[in-house]
Amino acid sequence: MRKNIVYALFGFSVGVIAGIVKDKLDSIETVDVKTGSDILNEEASEKSESTDDASEPAMTSVDYSKYKTMTEQYKEKSKKVTVVRNQPIVISPEDYGEEEYYDQIEFIYLNDDILMNENYEVVENRERFIGDALNHFGEYEEDSVYVRNDRLKVYFAILKDERKSTDIPKMYAH
């Protein structure tokens, strides 16, 4: 008995849903969509009608040699492109660490013009790593400069320290 009631309710609900769907489908307006080739063919036929004799059959021709210029407007305008450079460049703090496969190294710039790495070892040939970045303190922040070296695939954060190299304990200085 219960089984028959469940089947009846199920059948009734399916019928109601089918009726609602049918009403929705009947109320939807059909829209005539023109494709790009339809529009080009219409333009070509309009041009040929205006220039050709009415007695001759209309020939449809589309000039595809200007395809690149026709599609320029649909291309994405702003694509972010990372330019790889052979020289280190100073970047903003927001750009630091943007490339996830680049290493990140911190340097300490001491008051007596000495550049040290995180282990307090003096960095030799610093222009190779950071270029002229030491001249850019205060450009973005007073006490730090950020550099991207695409050749080495490394980000450098250079932090200014007011100490001198003689103030660093001997166990750190090498």
C-alpha positions as CSV (number, residue, x, y, z in Angstrom):
1,M,0.0,0.0,0.0
2,R,2.8,2.4,0.9
3,K,4.6,1.5,-2.2
4,N,1.7,2.5,-4.4
5,I,1.4,5.9,-2.6
6,V,5.1,6.5,-3.1
7,Y,4.8,5.6,-6.8
8,A,1.8,7.9,-7.2
9,L,3.6,10.9,-5.6
10,F,6.6,10.3,-7.7
11,G,4.6,10.2,-10.9
12,F,2.7,13.3,-9.9
13,S,5.9,15.3,-9.1
14,V,7.5,14.2,-12.4
15,G,4.5,15.3,-14.3
16,V,4.4,18.7,-12.6
17,I,8.1,19.3,-13.2
18,A,7.7,18.2,-16.9
19,G,4.9,20.7,-17.3
20,I,6.9,23.6,-15.8
21,V,9.9,22.8,-18.0
22,K,7.7,22.7,-21.1
23,D,6.1,26.1,-20.2
24,K,9.6,27.6,-19.8
25,L,10.8,26.2,-23.1
26,D,7.8,27.5,-24.9
27,S,8.3,31.0,-23.4
28,I,11.9,31.3,-24.5
29,E,12.3,33.4,-27.7
30,T,14.5,32.1,-30.4
31,V,17.2,34.5,-31.5
32,D,18.8,34.5,-34.9
33,V,22.6,34.6,-34.3
34,K,24.8,35.6,-37.2
35,T,28.3,34.2,-37.4
36,G,31.3,36.2,-38.6
37,S,31.3,34.5,-42.0
38,D,27.6,35.4,-42.4
39,I,28.3,39.1,-41.7
40,L,31.3,39.1,-44.1
41,N,29.2,37.4,-46.8
42,E,26.4,40.0,-46.4
43,E,28.9,42.9,-46.7
44,A,30.5,41.3,-49.7
45,S,27.1,40.9,-51.4
46,E,26.1,44.5,-50.6
47,K,29.3,45.7,-52.2
48,S,28.8,43.5,-55.3
49,E,25.2,44.6,-55.6
50,S,26.2,48.3,-55.6
51,T,28.9,47.9,-58.1
52,D,27.7,45.1,-60.4
53,D,25.0,45.0,-63.0
54,A,21.7,43.7,-61.6
55,S,21.5,41.2,-64.4
56,E,24.7,39.4,-63.4
57,P,24.7,36.8,-60.6
58,A,26.3,38.1,-57.4
59,M,29.8,36.7,-56.6
60,T,30.7,36.4,-53.0
61,S,34.4,37.1,-52.2
62,V,36.0,37.8,-48.9
63,D,39.4,39.4,-48.6
64,Y,41.2,37.4,-45.9
65,S,44.6,39.2,-46.5
66,K,43.6,41.7,-43.8
67,Y,42.8,39.0,-41.3
68,K,45.4,40.1,-38.8
69,T,44.2,43.7,-38.8
70,M,40.6,42.6,-38.5
71,T,41.3,40.4,-35.4
72,E,43.6,42.9,-33.6
73,Q,40.7,44.4,-31.7
74,Y,39.8,41.0,-30.2
75,K,43.3,40.2,-28.8
76,E,44.0,40.7,-25.2
77,K,45.5,44.1,-24.7
78,S,47.4,43.8,-21.4
79,K,49.6,40.8,-21.0
80,K,52.1,40.8,-18.2
81,V,55.5,39.9,-19.8
82,T,58.6,39.3,-17.7
83,V,61.6,40.7,-19.6
84,V,64.8,38.8,-19.0
85,R,67.8,41.1,-18.8
86,N,71.4,40.4,-18.6
87,Q,72.0,43.1,-16.0
88,P,70.6,43.2,-12.4
89,I,67.8,45.8,-12.0
90,V,66.4,47.6,-9.0
91,I,62.7,46.6,-8.5
92,S,60.0,47.8,-6.2
93,P,59.3,45.9,-2.9
94,E,56.0,44.7,-4.3
95,D,57.8,43.0,-7.2
96,Y,60.3,41.1,-4.9
97,G,59.6,37.4,-5.0
98,E,57.2,37.6,-8.0
99,E,58.9,34.8,-9.9
100,E,58.4,31.7,-7.7
101,Y,61.3,29.8,-9.2
102,Y,63.9,32.5,-8.4
103,D,66.0,32.2,-5.2
104,Q,65.9,34.9,-2.6
105,I,69.1,36.1,-0.9
106,E,69.5,38.8,1.7
107,F,72.6,41.1,1.8
108,I,73.6,43.5,4.6
109,Y,75.1,46.9,3.5
110,L,77.2,48.2,6.3
111,N,78.0,51.9,7.0
112,D,81.6,51.6,5.9
113,D,80.6,50.5,2.3
114,I,81.0,46.8,3.0
115,L,78.4,44.3,1.6
116,M,77.9,41.1,3.5
117,N,75.7,38.1,3.0
118,E,73.4,36.5,5.6
119,N,76.4,34.7,7.2
120,Y,78.4,37.9,7.6
121,E,80.8,37.0,4.8
122,V,82.0,39.9,2.6
123,V,80.6,39.8,-0.9
124,E,83.3,40.1,-3.5
125,N,82.5,41.4,-7.0
126,R,79.2,42.9,-5.8
127,E,78.4,44.6,-9.2
128,R,78.1,41.1,-10.7
129,F,75.2,40.3,-8.3
130,I,73.5,43.6,-7.7
131,G,74.8,46.1,-10.2
132,D,74.6,49.7,-9.1
133,A,71.8,49.0,-6.5
134,L,73.7,50.6,-3.7
135,N,73.0,54.0,-5.3
136,H,69.3,53.4,-5.1
137,F,68.7,53.6,-1.3
138,G,65.7,55.9,-0.6
139,E,64.1,55.3,-4.0
140,Y,61.4,53.0,-2.7
141,E,62.5,52.6,1.0
142,E,65.1,54.4,3.0
143,D,66.9,51.3,4.4
144,S,66.4,48.7,1.8
145,V,66.8,48.0,-1.9
146,Y,65.4,45.1,-3.9
147,V,67.2,43.7,-7.0
148,R,66.2,41.1,-9.6
149,N,69.1,39.3,-11.4
150,D,67.5,37.4,-14.3
151,R,70.8,35.9,-15.4
152,L,71.3,34.2,-12.0
153,K,67.6,33.8,-11.3
154,V,67.9,35.4,-7.9
155,Y,66.2,38.2,-6.0
156,F,68.4,40.2,-3.6
157,A,67.1,42.2,-0.7
158,I,69.8,44.6,0.5
159,L,69.2,45.9,4.0
160,K,71.1,49.0,5.2
161,D,72.8,48.6,8.6
162,E,74.2,51.6,10.5
163,R,77.0,49.5,12.0
164,K,80.5,49.3,10.7
165,S,82.3,46.0,9.8
166,T,84.5,46.5,12.9
167,D,81.3,46.4,15.1
168,I,80.4,42.9,14.0
169,P,81.7,40.2,16.3
170,K,84.8,38.4,15.1
171,M,83.1,35.0,15.2
172,Y,80.8,36.2,12.3
173,A,83.4,38.1,10.3
174,H,85.4,36.1,7.8
